[in-house]
Amino acid sequence: MKNINWDQHINEMASGYKNSAILLNALRAGIFESLGEDWKTVAEVADGCQLDHRATGIVLHALVAADILLQDGERFCTEPEARPLLLEGSPKTLKSILGHNLFMMRGWAHLDEVLQTGQPIRREERDEAQMRDFICGMENVSRISSQEVAAKIDLGSAQKLLDLGGGPATASITFAQAFPRLQCEVFDLEGPVNIGREQIVQAGLSHRITTVAGDFHTDDIGSGFDVVYLANIIHMMDEQHTLSLLQKSFKALVPGGRLLLKDFFLEDSCSEPAFGAQFSVNMLVNTQGGKTYTRSGVFQLLKQAGFTDFEVIDVGIHSQVIICLTPSGE
Ligand SMILES: C[S@@+](CC[C@H](N)C(=O)[O-])C[C@H]1O[C@@H](n2cnc3c(N)ncnc32)[C@H](O)[C@@H]1O
């Protein structure tokens, strides 16, 4: 039995949106960039960001209350340990994924409609800045987990890796740096793949990582790969599309090749772990048929696609990688 203070628990659940809205909108308004490493007054921040003075003052004080800012009389400064996570260009930045969270939060406000219709919310296509937040946000979240995958799974004998839906190319860059024989190919839609290419050039790895723009549902994804890396993809899709992509991945592999399927997975109850159960609501709101899959449900789809053996590896706090083997053909 969990020992729960119900009054506190329900009140915290009911008001959780407040801190999200304060943090994410302050970030979008440019408040942390404006503060940089300095101490500033409300007027200096408001004028720097072209914001209303009264509103800025109230939000700055709420950020102090939430331990994100420090206050010294009339002046404010970002908490030094939070700063690298909030500022653009820092190696630890979460700025893009936080921007993506703001975009998601606006959709969650319509969960009432989704509950009635069972359909994701209808919204305009992401604009250029929102698409960049989404794809670069994936870099923010995949940076550490890709390093962990490279440390835990030996890809030293592999020569060709397909990073399917590879977005910002974070995994390919990490794997190419860790395994000198590996050639990677990032396959994604045109906009995201252009962002991936920028990252590859910046990492000086254009000779080791190529990009292909295409739709993995309808286009040929190539063949002859030793490894297919499918990270944070299947939760966007219903079971039919997931099975079809797993079958395509199987065909793209050489005999004895490996699919590395990274995602958040649920236990059979579908309510544990809490992160996965909550993430499934995110997919309900934002995708046609996406969800957090149970591990056992994914094993069934993998077997249907032709994979024979599985090993599960924990990566980061919430994710796992299922290493899926194809028959060796011997
Ligand atoms: C959640 S992101 C994951 C990105 C990357 N694998 C990672 O873990 O950092 C999903 C990716 O799938 C790509 N994607 C979605 N639908 C696609 C499609 N039909 N064909 C190719 N890529 C697609 C998106 O553009 C995005 O880059």
Ligand as a Chemical Component Dictionary entry (heavy atoms), coordinates in Angstrom:
data_LIG
# 
_chem_comp.id                   LIG 
_chem_comp.type                 NON-POLYMER 
_chem_comp.pdbx_formal_charge   0 
_chem_comp.three_letter_code    LIG 
# 
loop_
_chem_comp_atom.comp_id 
_chem_comp_atom.atom_id 
_chem_comp_atom.alt_atom_id 
_chem_comp_atom.type_symbol 
_chem_comp_atom.charge 
_chem_comp_atom.model_Cartn_x 
_chem_comp_atom.model_Cartn_y 
_chem_comp_atom.model_Cartn_z 
_chem_comp_atom.pdbx_ordinal 
LIG C1  C1  C 0  10.594 11.135 -31.590 1  
LIG S1  S1  S 1  11.657 11.498 -32.936 2  
LIG C2  C2  C 0  13.019 10.417 -32.630 3  
LIG C3  C3  C 0  14.296 10.897 -33.279 4  
LIG C4  C4  C 0  15.522 10.024 -33.002 5  
LIG N1  N1  N 0  15.342 8.656  -33.414 6  
LIG C5  C5  C 0  15.876 10.091 -31.539 7  
LIG O1  O1  O 0  15.576 9.146  -30.796 8  
LIG O2  O2  O -1 16.476 11.099 -31.132 9  
LIG C6  C6  C 0  10.811 10.714 -34.267 10 
LIG C7  C7  C 0  11.480 10.895 -35.606 11 
LIG O3  O3  O 0  10.775 10.135 -36.586 12 
LIG C8  C8  C 0  10.713 10.901 -37.761 13 
LIG N2  N2  N 0  9.584  10.451 -38.575 14 
LIG C9  C9  C 0  8.258  10.529 -38.272 15 
LIG N3  N3  N 0  7.527  10.020 -39.269 16 
LIG C10 C10 C 0  8.391  9.624  -40.230 17 
LIG C11 C11 C 0  8.219  9.022  -41.510 18 
LIG N4  N4  N 0  7.010  8.731  -41.968 19 
LIG N5  N5  N 0  9.331  8.738  -42.233 20 
LIG C12 C12 C 0  10.572 9.043  -41.755 21 
LIG N6  N6  N 0  10.799 9.607  -40.536 22 
LIG C13 C13 C 0  9.706  9.893  -39.795 23 
LIG C14 C14 C 0  10.524 12.326 -37.239 24 
LIG O4  O4  O 0  10.804 13.287 -38.228 25 
LIG C15 C15 C 0  11.490 12.337 -36.069 26 
LIG O5  O5  O 0  12.784 12.710 -36.447 27 
# 
loop_
_chem_comp_bond.comp_id 
_chem_comp_bond.atom_id_1 
_chem_comp_bond.atom_id_2 
_chem_comp_bond.value_order 
_chem_comp_bond.pdbx_ordinal 
LIG C1  S1  SING 1  
LIG S1  C2  SING 2  
LIG S1  C6  SING 3  
LIG C2  C3  SING 4  
LIG C3  C4  SING 5  
LIG C4  N1  SING 6  
LIG C4  C5  SING 7  
LIG C5  O1  DOUB 8  
LIG C5  O2  SING 9  
LIG C6  C7  SING 10 
LIG C7  O3  SING 11 
LIG C7  C15 SING 12 
LIG O3  C8  SING 13 
LIG C8  N2  SING 14 
LIG C8  C14 SING 15 
LIG N2  C9  SING 16 
LIG N2  C13 SING 17 
LIG C9  N3  DOUB 18 
LIG N3  C10 SING 19 
LIG C10 C11 SING 20 
LIG C10 C13 DOUB 21 
LIG C11 N4  SING 22 
LIG C11 N5  DOUB 23 
LIG N5  C12 SING 24 
LIG C12 N6  DOUB 25 
LIG N6  C13 SING 26 
LIG C14 O4  SING 27 
LIG C14 C15 SING 28 
LIG C15 O5  SING 29 
# 
